[in-house]
Amino acid sequence: MAKSRPTSQPSPDQVRAQCDRILTSKLFALSNRLKTFLSFIIDAALEDQADRLKEFTLGIEVFGRDETFDPTVDSIVRVEASRLRAKLREYYDGEGTNDPIRIQIPKGHYAPAFDFVHPARVMASSEQNGRAGRPESSNDIRKWKIGFLATGLVAAAVLYLSTDKTVFEQPALEPARQIDLMSVAVLPFVSLSSGADDGYFADGLTEEILNSLAQLPELQVTARTSSFFFKGKNLPVPEIASSLGVAHVVEGMVRQDGDQLRISAQLILASDDVRLWSQIYDRTRDDVFAVQEEIAERIAEVMGVVLDDEAREMMHSAGIHDVEAFIAYQKGQEAFVNAHQGMNVSDALAIANTHFDHALEAAPDITTARLMKADLRGHVVFEIVAGTRDENQPGELQQTLAALREEYRLAAELSPTGNQRDVISLERMLFSDSWIGFPFQIQKAVQPGGCPQTNWAALVASFGWADQVVAKLGETILCNPMDTSASFQLAWSYIWAGDPDTALRVVAEAESKGLSHASLADARYWALLASGLIDDQSELVRGPEASRMPYDRQILREALAGDPAVARRMADDYLSGPDADDRSSIIVAAVIGDREMANEAAARIDVLPGSAIVISHAVYS
């Protein structure tokens, strides 16, 4: 028989109603494992079955472990309990702010606690309870086949570009934010020795510390891309912290002499430029991971995080833990960034992938390495289908597509359940010839929350999801403010949302931060064009190297704001020349109103495997 509860505590029915609110919320909608975990421990607690709340039992009954499950070796229950605690905090800070009952899981325990938050709200109407967490209706996606993409969406693009847009009231580019005292950026440690790989070793140590700290839900840790943007830049700490929107900055130095290491680290409160903690470690190279863990733990403790065994285990499990692997991984990331600055992206990405392959041989669970490695195959598929390169051998396109989908599958499996996995799954589907369930997959990928790495997923802005993509990319820039890719994708998405003025502000803000990319310049041109502001003759040229507009920009300006006859003559010159690929031909032909030519180019693309990604990109462009 269940024990009676004090009248000051919620009844079982009230707790279960609160549980339903949480489980049907947007935040928990796709967190199936956490929903199962929460339901199980609430049922066990309400039925006074304390024996079912033991770590061993939870591992078997909730997480599918067998009878050999050893909690001291396998930390699945502790890790998922920590994720659930963080998810509940996020829920009550957002959707559940006004809920009458708070469900918590005290640290060190798996038995949930239930308390009234506002007793006067206990009798809230069932209508309000029903609304809690109800998903908003999503934009309906038209049912179309790939062939319809080739004609209908090209026509839609022509209509869009030739129709006056509503100029919306200018919104803020990013959600309003205050600097959180629990925020920190780990800047690249400086290498004081000159060995061939010493700089990459220092970068790897930095990323290991960053990833360890990022496991703690109490901390807001700036993403690697933004932290490493300041590598080699001799700027004052307060200036860097202001750019990144953080309260604390970690700096360090590494000196290697044979097998001997000297590592120094310090935590700085940026507002006063005051050193809160510093330490020097003299160790051997074999001890580098122990040093990394100690540095991360000391930083967390100085910032006020109480570390228990569960938190330490999460921090420990986050790293690569192989020196050669993290050196190769750092080389791959450097080559990956460099590849996207030039014209021959696929050739340059092949260099990055040799390093990623070396890293994955020793540490096959590096999700981001898998995801970045897939980008080479994505570009190869895109180039062959778009007509900018030929197959190196018969069947290369089919083989590359198969390898690409497998790489995405592995990256999705390795990624923790949540938004990053949803984005990976969406990108995999974009390279598929079957889009069954596509609208649902988009909806999952653009849901609020998380800070995923995106690549091709931004293309769905042109499928009727521009507002959602804008919101998602805004979140990404909050946690990764120096992410160049997210910045130009945000600008292009604002154009698709019908707000070119804000797109121009996005580009200006990105450039004011020191970001530079050909696609930012493209975004500015498109936004000026959409706003009717193309007057600067310097804009009327072929785009910069690596531009996504490999044709004379004046074709577009003349077609939409100048002399259509001039535009047609220029377009004919381009379309009859040796540089005209099929994707660009769709765009140029559509802009001058030649639907027949646009459809001919689209038809040549449509017969090839993987055609959807190229036609989608043409429409997006």
LINFEN-V270320 format. One record per backbone hydrogen bond with DSSP energy under -1.0 kcal/mol. CO is the residue of the C=O (numbers start at 0). NH is the residue of the N-H. If there is no record, write none. Layout:
co/nh
CO/NH
CO/NH
//
This chain:
co/nh
5/8
10/14
11/15
12/16
13/17
14/18
15/19
16/20
17/21
18/22
19/23
21/24
27/30
29/31
30/34
31/35
32/36
33/37
34/38
35/39
36/40
37/41
38/42
39/43
40/44
41/45
42/46
43/48
44/47
48/51
49/52
53/57
54/58
55/59
56/60
57/61
57/62
58/64
65/68
69/72
69/73
74/78
75/79
76/80
77/81
78/82
79/83
80/84
81/85
82/86
83/87
84/88
85/89
86/90
87/91
88/92
90/95
93/96
95/98
99/116
101/114
103/112
105/108
112/103
114/101
117/120
118/121
120/123
124/128
125/129
126/130
127/131
130/133
144/148
145/149
147/151
150/154
151/155
152/156
153/157
154/158
155/159
156/160
157/161
179/182
181/219
182/247
183/221
184/249
189/253
194/197
196/200
197/201
198/202
199/203
200/204
201/205
202/206
203/207
204/208
205/209
206/210
207/211
208/212
209/213
211/214
212/215
215/218
219/183
222/226
223/227
226/229
227/230
229/232
232/234
235/239
236/240
237/241
238/242
239/243
240/244
240/245
246/269
247/184
248/267
249/186
250/265
251/189
252/263
253/191
254/261
256/259
258/284
259/256
260/282
261/254
262/280
263/252
264/278
265/250
266/275
266/276
267/248
268/272
268/273
273/268
276/266
278/264
280/262
282/260
283/286
284/287
286/290
287/291
288/292
289/293
290/294
291/295
292/296
293/297
294/298
295/299
296/300
297/301
298/302
299/304
300/303
307/311
308/312
309/313
310/314
311/315
312/316
321/325
322/326
323/327
324/328
325/329
326/330
327/331
328/332
329/333
330/334
331/335
332/336
333/337
334/338
335/339
337/340
342/344
343/347
344/348
345/349
347/351
348/352
349/353
350/354
351/355
352/356
353/357
354/358
355/359
356/360
357/361
358/362
362/365
364/366
365/369
366/370
367/371
368/372
369/373
373/377
374/378
375/379
376/380
377/381
378/382
379/383
380/384
381/385
382/386
382/387
382/388
385/581
385/582
392/395
394/398
395/399
396/400
397/401
398/402
399/403
400/404
401/405
402/406
403/407
404/408
405/409
406/410
407/411
408/412
409/413
410/414
417/421
418/422
419/423
420/424
421/425
422/426
423/427
424/428
425/429
428/431
434/437
436/440
437/441
438/442
439/443
440/444
441/445
455/458
456/459
457/460
458/461
459/462
459/464
464/468
465/469
466/470
467/471
468/472
469/473
470/474
471/475
472/476
473/477
474/478
475/479
478/222
479/482
481/483
482/486
483/487
484/488
485/489
486/490
487/491
488/492
489/493
490/494
491/495
492/496
493/498
494/497
498/502
499/503
500/504
501/505
502/506
503/507
504/508
505/509
506/510
507/511
508/512
509/514
510/513
516/520
517/521
518/522
519/523
520/524
521/525
522/526
523/527
524/528
525/529
526/530
527/532
532/534
535/538
536/539
538/540
543/546
548/550
551/554
552/556
553/557
554/558
555/559
556/560
557/561
562/566
563/567
564/568
565/569
566/570
567/571
568/572
569/573
570/574
571/575
573/576
580/584
581/585
582/586
583/587
584/588
585/589
586/590
587/591
588/593
589/592
592/594
593/597
594/598
595/599
596/600
597/601
598/602
599/603
600/604
601/605
602/606
604/607
607/610
610/614
611/615
612/616
613/617
614/618
615/619
616/620
//
